[in-house]
Amino acid sequence: MNKKEILKLAKGFRGRAKNCIRIARERVEKALQYSYRDRRNKKRDMRSLWIQSINAGTRQHGVNYGNFMHGLMKENIQLNRKVLSEISMHEPYSFRALVDISRNAFPGNKNVVLPTRKADVSINV
């Protein structure tokens, strides 16, 4: 890269890293390494976030994430984690139907007791 391209990429950096060519070259090279690495880490982080969202949704219905996914696999329901996460957040009734299908497909899901809600418990004083 020539000087003009490096300084263009260094626009927005702090201190001499934006206008001193030697420092700018080092900072730009490092920034490009970070961006290459983090494009891959972003995919990993999003998958982790989707899994957490699905797990939270399934636990509301008394099933854990692993058993839910195993039940879907046995029923040959091929929805990816991104779609399942969106369904769990925006379509609770559809997600409940998926949980029920998964529960019926996998015996490990059947003996699960639904958690009690705090609103259901009444205290007489």
Summary of the structure (lengths in Angstrom):
residues: 125
radius of gyration: 24.6
end to end distance: 77.6
largest distance: 79.5
contacts: 310
relative contact order: 0.10
helix: 72%
strand: 0%
